[in-house]
Amino acid sequence: TLVTARFRYTEWVNHTTALTPNWTSLVASEMYDHDHDPHEAFNVVDDPAQATMVGILSRQLHAARGTTQSVESVHTSQ
């Protein structure tokens, strides 16, 4: 999960049998816009208007985790 002043962005991934996250195996993702939805009732991750922000936050999340596989490349490789 990555939290900014405006958004909360989360990626859910599969794990290996050793319970190690597999960052190339995205199960689901979610993003909430706290400016318009402070109670996180509406997941906007699939909103085409938010696609650029999803990519930015995914790259930031993976940079913070030390991985390079962003949600954009995971979605386009499936």
C-alpha positions as CSV (number, residue, x, y, z in Angstrom):
1,T,0.0,0.0,0.0
2,L,1.1,3.5,-0.8
3,V,-0.6,6.5,0.7
4,T,-0.3,10.1,-0.6
5,A,-2.0,13.3,0.5
6,R,-4.8,12.4,-1.9
7,F,-4.8,8.7,-2.7
8,R,-4.5,5.3,-1.1
9,Y,-3.2,2.7,-3.6
10,T,-2.8,-1.0,-2.9
11,E,-1.7,-4.0,-4.9
12,W,-2.6,-7.5,-3.8
13,V,-0.2,-10.2,-5.2
14,N,0.2,-14.0,-5.0
15,H,2.8,-15.5,-2.7
16,T,5.2,-18.4,-3.1
17,T,5.0,-21.4,-0.9
18,A,7.5,-19.7,1.3
19,L,5.1,-16.8,1.8
20,T,7.3,-14.5,-0.3
21,P,5.4,-11.9,-2.3
22,N,5.5,-12.5,-6.1
23,W,5.3,-9.0,-7.4
24,T,4.8,-10.2,-11.0
25,S,1.6,-12.0,-10.1
26,L,-1.0,-9.3,-9.4
27,V,-4.3,-10.5,-8.0
28,A,-6.0,-7.2,-7.5
29,S,-5.4,-3.5,-7.0
30,E,-7.4,-0.7,-5.4
31,M,-7.2,3.1,-5.3
32,Y,-9.3,5.5,-3.4
33,D,-9.4,9.3,-4.0
34,H,-9.6,10.9,-0.6
35,D,-10.5,14.3,-2.0
36,H,-13.8,12.9,-3.4
37,D,-14.2,9.8,-1.2
38,P,-12.7,10.2,2.3
39,H,-14.4,7.0,3.5
40,E,-13.0,4.8,0.7
41,A,-16.4,3.6,-0.6
42,F,-15.5,3.7,-4.3
43,N,-12.5,1.9,-5.8
44,V,-11.4,4.0,-8.8
45,V,-8.5,1.8,-9.9
46,D,-10.3,0.8,-13.1
47,D,-11.6,4.3,-13.9
48,P,-10.0,5.2,-17.3
49,A,-9.7,8.8,-16.0
50,Q,-7.4,7.5,-13.3
51,A,-5.1,5.3,-15.5
52,T,-2.2,7.7,-15.4
53,M,-2.3,8.1,-11.6
54,V,-2.6,4.3,-11.2
55,G,0.6,3.9,-13.2
56,I,2.4,6.6,-11.3
57,L,1.5,5.2,-7.9
58,S,2.3,1.6,-9.0
59,R,5.8,2.7,-10.1
60,Q,6.3,4.5,-6.8
61,L,5.1,1.5,-4.8
62,H,7.4,-0.8,-6.6
63,A,10.3,1.6,-6.3
64,A,9.7,1.8,-2.5
65,R,9.7,-2.1,-2.4
66,G,12.8,-2.4,-4.6
67,T,11.0,-4.1,-7.5
68,T,10.6,-2.9,-11.0
69,Q,7.4,-4.6,-12.1
70,S,4.6,-2.0,-12.2
71,V,0.9,-2.7,-12.5
72,E,1.0,-1.3,-16.1
73,S,3.4,-4.0,-17.2
74,V,1.6,-6.7,-15.3
75,H,-1.7,-5.8,-16.9
76,T,-0.3,-5.6,-20.4
77,S,1.6,-8.9,-20.2
78,Q,-1.6,-10.9,-19.4
